[in-house]
Amino acid sequence: MTSGSLALERITRRFGTHTAVDDISFEVLPGELLALIGASGSGKTTTLRIAAGYENPDSGRVLFGGNDITALPPQKREFGMVFQHYALFPHMTVEENVGFGLEARGVARSRRIERARSALASVGLENAGPRSIQSLSGGEQQRVALARALVIEPRALLMDEPLSNLDPTLRQSTRDELRSMLHRVGVPALFVTHDQEDAFAIADRIVLIRRGKMLQVGTPEDLHDRPASLGVASFIGRATILPAEDLGGRAAVTVGGVRREFATTRPASGQMRSPMAVLRPDALEISADNDGSWRGEVVNRRFTGGTAVYRVRAADNVVLEVSSDRMDLREGDVTGVLIKREPVPVVSGAED
Amino acid sequence: MRDMRRSWLLALPVLVLLLWTVAFPNVAVIFGSFGEGLGHWREFIGNPSDREALTTSIFISVASVIASLLIGVPLAFLLSRFEFPGRRMLRVVATLPAALPPLVGVIAFLFLYSESGVFTRAVQRTLGMTEAPWRLTGVWAIVFVHAYTMYVYVFLFVSAGLERFDTTLDEAASGLGASSWQRLRLVTLPLLTPALAGSMLLVFMTSLGSFSAPYVFGGGIRVLSTQIVASKLNGEMGLAYVETTVLALSAVAGLLLFRWLERKRKYTSSGKGSATRRLIRSRKAQVVAAVLSTLTVVILVLPHLMVVLVSFAVDGKWTTQVLPPAYTLDNYRRLVTEAELWKPIMNSVSMALIATTANVIVCFVAAYLIVLRKFAGRRMLELLVALPWAIPATAIALGLAATFNRNDPMSGRILLVGTFWILPLAYFVRGIPLVSTAVESSLRQLDPSLEDAARGLGASWWLTMRRVILPAARPGLIAGALLAAVTAVGEFVASVVLYTHSNRPISIEILAQLRALAFGTSAAYSVLLIVLVLILTLSARSIEERMA
């Protein structure tokens, strides 16, 4: 198995007048887990299908280990792919499904079954071999699909919404398993998801796509704490986004006549057009004292286990979302809100 | 790119074959109708019997639709909405008339209800009449026979619609205060419109193209399909072409009309269908239901029983008695032992086999290209495989006769008329829409990502075809092949236009024996035909089970 990185270089794909993928470039290193995230219709699945070879880009190149594979059909790419609904062959047993890629490579039947069994064992389905696909639960199907993709010892692994068909509890445990397994396999792994929690839990790095364009590439922390734009800030995590004054390295937000100044993640250089402060719920705190904090009325309280999230309506109809250890406030209470954690990300509101 | 080239490589022979055998014959007919400029058309318009044939054809079709609705809809409601003893059996029996090859159904009616039929004579005897109480001829006789065989379409479509019907909609309507009549009119019937329109279309098209019933029971009346054959026999080919064109155009017009009706009212049901049945509780109602359903079963099974009974009658002995007076196994023995009688059976079986094999290959490729490949010729292919369905069998036969009547390879014509091969070709053309539709619907259920998955795992085109696509197409291939084979083995309408003595099929022989008043022999052939259909159906089912 040749190890190499998978790279997309300035990929563009149009369907009629609609540009589904617009000049996207990124690289997935061996052993790295990269998530493509975006809302539905953002072009992430098309990007994945181009990487897999099911779609041809109108321009741009797909590279593996530095070699141009843009024109290579899927059956020659030696990539493992896990489809959204798994695409398991309904008329074959679990074993035959897993062994299909080996059958395509002319591996003898006995050897096929042996390798399919060991691939199934690696996903915790030792005895499922002779079972039918219909008899499997959603989680088991997901693991069979993974075993089928891995048994061919792929040069890269591609997954389309690998967790979206699992129920929430199964999803939690599967995330951890998937992450450790993919790191063990050591090939570039690219997966598509619309769920940022999945992306945060599994990916080493994230590519955020909107309307076919790449908004930001970075670690989950990068996207969360250092959003490159308003689009990233509003898509990733929860936040109260308010107009700010750019003071170069510092910024200030005024709500109801109360002005608060804070450090920002932005370098001091350059002037930003219509700067906006991205206030994450955990960067704010409830303050009971009348100490110059923003004042407002609690309009909604949501218990999240360990902390409570309050929505506080301050002056000018600004609603601040605050996460706090304090459990004692109720809807209708009046309270103060402070900035707890700095630096605060500031993005330009003048994009698009 | 390579995919594109492969698609065209597969599509080209299929397209050429279909253009040649499906499209070209129609062009040849239209062309032939203008053989003397507008002469043949003027002849058609000026001929009162042709004008009569057109209006009668349409009248019979409309009447058959109405009669089929009157029988099929109540029966479907009764069997889907109510629970009573004997419901399941009645449900199976209700579809029996469709299992009869059309000509056999006609003959069964002849034995039962014609002037010298068993039922007619029984009534005549019982009432002490000197003459038969009715004569089974004319327009109404044809509609009667049509209703018996074609109500099954309405019954099946409406039953399926009712099975899928979400009964919570009905409950919601009654919760909102709708009376049962209002619920039927405002909720149930509108939702059943697609099923009704679909089945009405089927009845209309089948009636319009129907040949056997008008041929046998028509008496003095004329319809287009019999008129075409008569013109051809008289050697007036030009007029036959005009009549064929008019018949085909009427069929296409009917098709468009019903399709438009079906489209206008297409709903996707939100919920899962769950037909809750109301148990008939009242004793009286149970008795009525039991009596009525027994009566229905008797009426539906009687024609089958009649054919079986007559098949044991000694030829020439059954004259004026109610029932045949003497019985024998001789009719069957002679079918097997006399070469001249055995020949039609071998002909039908071998020609059906050839046609069906060709159907399976060509239609699989066509359906594969239509459903799974996006290539430029797709629309045309779709149209070509559907065309023989829209065109009555008589018109198809005339088209083939017009195309393959001389050797002129430069203009795409080879001489097949008068040879063995013209009938397998006709059966093949008639089977195309049956097999294609079945395979298409199977392939549409194939999750397209399965093909992607196979290719991504490194499978070649051939391995993907063999291990993924063929298994997915199999149920449709088996069902379609069964339908095509059943149609071909009992085919009569195209055969009567194109057969020669040496390749005469069973249906033609049945008619010939009937003409010779050898009722026993013709009934024995009919039973044999039913048995053949039964064997085909059972073997298709067992293949399907073994493969699944």
HADDOCK unambig.tbl for C-alpha pairs under 7 A between the chains (distance, minus, plus):
assign (segid A and resid 74 and name CA) (segid B and resid 455 and name CA) 6.02 0.50 0.50
assign (segid A and resid 74 and name CA) (segid B and resid 456 and name CA) 4.95 0.50 0.50
assign (segid A and resid 75 and name CA) (segid B and resid 455 and name CA) 4.77 0.50 0.50
assign (segid A and resid 75 and name CA) (segid B and resid 456 and name CA) 4.85 0.50 0.50
assign (segid A and resid 75 and name CA) (segid B and resid 457 and name CA) 6.14 0.50 0.50
assign (segid A and resid 75 and name CA) (segid B and resid 458 and name CA) 3.79 0.50 0.50
assign (segid A and resid 75 and name CA) (segid B and resid 459 and name CA) 6.02 0.50 0.50
assign (segid A and resid 76 and name CA) (segid B and resid 458 and name CA) 6.14 0.50 0.50
assign (segid A and resid 78 and name CA) (segid B and resid 458 and name CA) 6.78 0.50 0.50
assign (segid A and resid 79 and name CA) (segid B and resid 456 and name CA) 6.78 0.50 0.50
assign (segid A and resid 80 and name CA) (segid B and resid 456 and name CA) 6.93 0.50 0.50
assign (segid A and resid 80 and name CA) (segid B and resid 457 and name CA) 6.82 0.50 0.50
assign (segid A and resid 81 and name CA) (segid B and resid 456 and name CA) 6.75 0.50 0.50
assign (segid A and resid 87 and name CA) (segid B and resid 449 and name CA) 5.72 0.50 0.50
assign (segid A and resid 87 and name CA) (segid B and resid 450 and name CA) 4.96 0.50 0.50
assign (segid A and resid 87 and name CA) (segid B and resid 453 and name CA) 6.44 0.50 0.50
assign (segid A and resid 88 and name CA) (segid B and resid 450 and name CA) 6.82 0.50 0.50
assign (segid A and resid 89 and name CA) (segid B and resid 450 and name CA) 6.56 0.50 0.50
assign (segid A and resid 101 and name CA) (segid B and resid 457 and name CA) 4.61 0.50 0.50
assign (segid A and resid 101 and name CA) (segid B and resid 458 and name CA) 6.05 0.50 0.50
assign (segid A and resid 101 and name CA) (segid B and resid 459 and name CA) 6.78 0.50 0.50
assign (segid A and resid 104 and name CA) (segid B and resid 458 and name CA) 5.81 0.50 0.50
assign (segid A and resid 104 and name CA) (segid B and resid 459 and name CA) 4.65 0.50 0.50
assign (segid A and resid 104 and name CA) (segid B and resid 460 and name CA) 6.98 0.50 0.50
